[in-house]
Amino acid sequence: MTAKNSYTYKLNPDQQLTLISTLKYGNYKPILRDYTIFAAETENCNISLYTSGKCLVQGKGATDFVTFILEPEVLKSAGVGYEDLLDPDALNPHMGIDESGKGDFFGPIVIASAFTDEQLIKEMRKMDVKDSKNITSDKNALSMGRDLRRLLGKKFSVVRIGPKAYNRLYMKMRSVNTLLSWGHARAIENLMDVIPDCPQAISDQFGKKEQVEKALMKKGRSIELIQRHKAESDLAVAAASILAREAFLRALKDMEDKFEVPFPKGASAQVKEAAGELIKKYGPEILIKTAKCHFKTATEVLKTAGTDRSVLGPEGQAVSKPYTRNKKKGSGNSKKKS
């Protein structure tokens, strides 16, 4: 396997302390780097521990540092060079499914599926394919998405649910998980048109597996569905996450070109400010065409604009249910509704 020059790991607090101690008292030169707790370098690699807990190792000596220092002393596990032994099924033909845009007020939700087999896995490892959340910039995500599409040819599918369709579906389904199940099923079905004998589909755990199975059509019901936590460690799922992210970012760019206003990601104060400017320019009804209107963000920006959801029509009336923790029957902590 071709040696990688970059590795990213999420470290827990104990692992962070161990790494800092290793770098402080070992043969490493401390360096200054923005947004880091601690950073150091050797002749062959740089090690950066960011305030988020993310550890980034880069350089031609990155593999050696991870193999001989980070894994045995900090992570207490072996992974690099042992991927196929740790997960012997990783090279078997299968598809991965992932989505992007679920937590973003603006833009579509995108679900992608990607097929892998032994040869494609080897090529993806050379490309350093990883979960899109670990790709450091939109530019890199766009570039890797393009390269993956070239590698896969027809062996992937992208299902994009634009804001207008998303709002209509959410009004009908009243559940993001149900909507995701429908999108995952479509992405599986589309890829099975190209690879009808694909035996397995892997995705992250987001809801009941039965919801996806129920949404599958006849040709998709022969596939084995697997949902698991941290599914993005599977390269097929990681590839799907990148393809979905690329399509989401391109959709935001298309919207910016069309409406000539910025569309920030997420649901932050910056997003609310951009939504306010959008409403001033096009009227409050524009949210149906550009945003996921069940977000409480829609209620807040409409209120700031001096109006309410009534201007959005029937497809803009659904609102996300607030999260409530289930209480055990008879618990002294349960609260009665007033």
C-alpha positions in Angstrom: 0.0 0.0 0.0 1.3 3.5 -0.9 2.4 5.4 2.2 0.1 8.3 3.1 1.4 11.8 4.0 -1.5 12.9 6.1 -3.5 11.4 9.0 -6.3 12.8 11.1 -7.5 11.4 14.5 -10.0 12.6 17.0 -8.4 12.3 20.5 -10.2 12.1 23.8 -8.9 14.3 26.7 -6.6 11.5 28.1 -5.1 10.9 24.7 -4.5 14.6 24.2 -2.5 14.8 27.5 -0.5 11.8 26.5 0.3 13.3 23.1 1.3 16.6 24.6 3.6 14.9 27.0 5.2 12.8 24.3 5.8 15.9 22.1 7.1 18.1 25.0 9.6 15.6 26.3 10.6 13.7 23.1 12.9 14.7 20.3 10.4 17.2 18.8 10.6 20.9 18.1 7.6 22.9 19.3 6.1 25.2 16.7 3.4 27.9 16.7 0.2 27.1 14.8 -3.2 28.8 14.9 -6.1 27.1 16.8 -3.8 24.4 18.3 -3.3 23.3 21.9 0.2 22.1 21.0 2.1 21.6 17.8 5.6 20.2 17.0 7.7 19.1 14.1 10.5 16.6 13.2 12.6 16.6 10.1 10.0 14.5 8.3 6.6 15.5 9.7 4.4 18.0 11.6 2.1 17.1 14.4 -0.8 19.5 15.3 -3.3 19.0 18.2 -6.1 21.4 17.6 -8.5 22.9 20.2 -11.3 20.7 18.7 -9.3 17.6 19.8 -8.3 16.7 16.3 -4.7 15.5 15.7 -3.3 16.1 12.3 0.0 14.4 11.3 1.5 15.5 7.9 4.7 15.0 6.0 6.7 12.2 4.4 7.3 10.7 7.8 3.7 10.8 8.9 3.2 7.0 8.5 6.2 6.2 10.7 5.1 8.7 13.4 1.6 7.1 13.4 2.8 3.6 13.3 5.6 3.8 15.9 4.5 6.7 18.2 0.9 7.7 17.9 -0.7 4.2 17.8 1.3 2.4 20.5 1.8 5.3 22.9 -1.4 7.5 22.4 -4.1 5.5 20.7 -3.2 2.2 22.2 -4.2 0.4 19.0 -2.8 -0.7 15.7 -4.4 0.4 12.4 -2.0 1.7 9.8 -0.9 -1.2 7.6 -3.4 -3.6 9.3 -6.6 -2.3 7.8 -7.4 -5.6 6.0 -6.7 -7.7 9.1 -8.8 -5.5 11.4 -11.7 -5.5 9.0 -11.4 -8.5 6.7 -14.7 -7.7 5.0 -13.5 -4.2 3.9 -12.3 -5.5 0.5 -15.5 -7.4 -0.3 -17.8 -5.7 -2.9 -20.4 -3.5 -1.3 -21.8 0.0 -1.4 -21.8 2.8 1.2 -24.4 5.5 1.7 -24.1 8.9 3.4 -25.7 12.3 3.3 -24.8 16.0 3.5 -26.8 19.1 4.3 -29.0 17.7 7.0 -27.9 20.3 9.6 -27.7 23.2 7.1 -30.6 25.7 7.0 -29.8 26.7 3.4 -29.6 24.3 0.4 -30.6 20.8 -0.4 -30.1 17.5 1.4 -27.9 15.2 -0.6 -27.7 11.4 -0.3 -25.0 9.6 -2.2 -24.1 5.9 -2.6 -20.7 4.6 -3.7 -19.6 1.1 -4.7 -16.2 -0.4 -3.7 -14.4 -3.6 -4.3 -10.8 -4.7 -3.7 -9.3 -2.7 -6.6 -11.3 0.5 -5.9 -10.4 0.3 -2.2 -6.7 0.3 -3.1 -7.2 3.3 -5.3 -9.1 5.1 -2.7 -6.4 4.5 -0.1 -3.9 6.1 -2.5 -6.2 9.1 -2.8 -6.5 9.3 1.0 -10.3 9.0 0.9 -11.8 9.7 4.4 -15.0 10.9 6.0 -15.8 14.4 4.5 -16.0 15.8 8.0 -12.2 15.3 8.2 -11.5 17.2 5.0 -10.2 20.5 6.0 -11.6 22.8 3.3 -14.5 23.1 0.8 -11.9 23.3 -2.0 -10.4 20.0 -1.0 -13.8 18.4 -0.7 -14.8 19.6 -4.2 -11.5 18.4 -5.7 -11.7 14.9 -4.1 -15.4 14.6 -5.1 -14.4 15.3 -8.7 -11.6 12.7 -8.5 -13.9 10.1 -7.0 -16.4 10.5 -9.7 -13.7 10.0 -12.3 -12.5 6.9 -10.4 -16.0 5.3 -10.0 -17.4 6.1 -13.4 -21.0 4.9 -13.2 -20.5 3.1 -9.9 -22.1 5.8 -7.7 -25.4 7.7 -7.3 -26.3 11.1 -6.0 -29.8 12.0 -4.9 -30.3 15.7 -4.4 -33.5 16.9 -2.7 -33.7 20.6 -3.3 -35.3 22.9 -0.7 -38.7 23.2 -2.4 -39.0 19.4 -2.7 -37.5 18.9 0.8 -40.2 21.2 2.3 -43.0 19.4 0.5 -41.7 16.0 1.6 -41.1 17.1 5.2 -44.6 18.5 5.4 -45.9 15.0 4.4 -43.5 12.9 6.4 -42.9 15.1 9.5 -39.6 13.3 10.2 -36.1 13.9 8.9 -35.3 10.2 9.5 -38.2 9.1 7.4 -37.1 11.5 4.7 -33.5 10.2 4.9 -34.8 6.6 4.7 -36.6 7.5 1.5 -33.4 9.2 0.1 -31.1 6.3 1.1 -33.5 3.8 -0.6 -33.4 5.9 -3.8 -29.6 6.0 -3.7 -29.4 2.2 -3.2 -31.9 1.5 -6.0 -30.1 3.9 -8.4 -26.8 2.2 -7.9 -28.3 -1.3 -8.2 -29.3 -0.3 -11.8 -25.6 -0.4 -12.5 -24.5 -3.2 -10.1 -27.6 -5.4 -9.7 -25.7 -8.1 -7.8 -24.2 -5.8 -5.1 -24.6 -7.9 -2.0 -24.4 -5.3 0.8 -25.2 -1.6 1.6 -23.6 0.1 4.7 -24.6 3.4 6.2 -24.4 5.3 9.5 -27.0 4.6 12.2 -29.6 7.4 11.8 -32.9 5.6 12.4 -34.6 2.2 12.1 -33.2 0.0 9.4 -36.7 -1.1 8.7 -37.6 2.3 7.4 -35.1 2.0 4.6 -36.1 -1.6 3.9 -39.7 -0.5 3.6 -38.8 2.3 1.2 -36.9 0.0 -1.2 -38.5 -1.1 -4.4 -38.4 -4.7 -5.7 -34.9 -4.7 -7.1 -33.4 -3.4 -3.8 -35.0 -5.8 -1.5 -32.4 -8.5 -2.1 -29.5 -6.4 -0.7 -28.3 -6.7 2.9 -28.6 -3.4 4.8 -26.2 -2.7 7.6 -26.4 0.4 9.8 -23.6 1.0 12.3 -22.1 3.7 14.4 -19.0 5.4 12.8 -19.8 3.8 9.5 -17.6 6.4 7.8 -14.6 4.3 8.8 -15.7 2.1 5.9 -14.2 3.6 2.7 -17.4 3.1 0.6 -19.3 5.2 3.2 -16.4 7.7 3.3 -16.5 8.0 -0.5 -20.3 8.5 -0.4 -19.9 11.2 2.2 -17.4 13.1 0.0 -19.7 12.8 -3.1 -22.7 14.0 -1.1 -20.6 16.9 0.3 -19.4 17.9 -3.1 -22.9 17.9 -4.5 -24.2 20.0 -1.6 -21.4 22.6 -2.0 -22.0 22.9 -5.7 -25.7 23.4 -5.0 -25.0 26.2 -2.6 -22.7 27.8 -5.3 -25.5 27.5 -7.9 -27.9 29.2 -5.5 -25.4 32.0 -4.8 -25.0 32.6 -8.6 -28.8 32.6 -9.1 -29.8 34.9 -6.2 -26.6 36.9 -6.0 -26.4 36.6 -2.2 -24.2 34.4 0.1 -25.6 31.2 1.5 -23.5 30.3 4.6 -23.4 26.7 5.9 -25.0 25.6 9.2 -27.6 27.4 11.2 -25.5 30.1 12.9 -26.0 33.9 13.5 -24.3 34.4 10.1 -26.9 32.2 8.5 -29.7 34.2 10.1 -28.2 37.5 8.9 -27.9 36.1 5.3 -31.6 34.9 5.5 -32.6 38.4 6.6 -30.9 39.9 3.6 -32.4 37.3 1.3 -35.9 38.2 2.6 -35.3 41.9 2.1 -34.3 41.3 -1.6 -36.9 38.6 -2.6 -39.6 38.6 0.1 -40.2 36.0 2.8 -41.6 33.4 0.4 -38.1 32.9 -1.0 -37.3 30.6 2.0 -39.4 27.8 0.5 -37.1 27.7 -2.5 -33.8 28.1 -0.6 -34.1 26.8 3.0 -35.3 23.9 5.1 -38.3 25.7 6.6 -39.0 23.3 9.5 -35.8 24.7 11.2 -36.6 27.1 14.1 -34.3 29.4 12.2 -37.1 30.1 9.8 -39.4 31.2 12.6 -36.7 33.5 14.0 -35.8 35.2 10.8 -39.4 35.7 9.8 -40.1 37.3 13.1 -37.2 39.6 12.7 -38.6 40.5 9.3 -41.9 41.4 10.9 -43.9 38.4 9.6 -44.6 34.7 10.4 -44.9 31.3 8.8 -48.3 32.1 7.3 -46.5 33.7 4.3 -44.8 30.4 3.5 -48.0 28.6 2.4 -49.0 25.0 3.5 -45.5 23.5 2.8 -43.9 25.9 5.2 -46.0 25.2 8.3 -44.2 22.1 9.7 -41.9 22.8 12.6 -39.2 20.5 14.0 -40.3 18.9 17.3 -38.2 20.0 20.2 -36.0 17.2 21.7 -37.3 15.7 24.9 -35.5 13.1 26.9 -37.6 10.0 27.7 -38.3 9.6 31.4 -38.9 6.3 33.0 -42.3 5.8 34.3 -42.5 6.8 38.0 -39.3 8.8 37.9 -39.1 11.6 40.4 -37.5 13.8 37.7 -40.4 13.7 35.3 -42.4 17.0 34.9 -46.1 17.3 34.4 -47.4 19.5 31.6 -48.9 22.7 32.9 
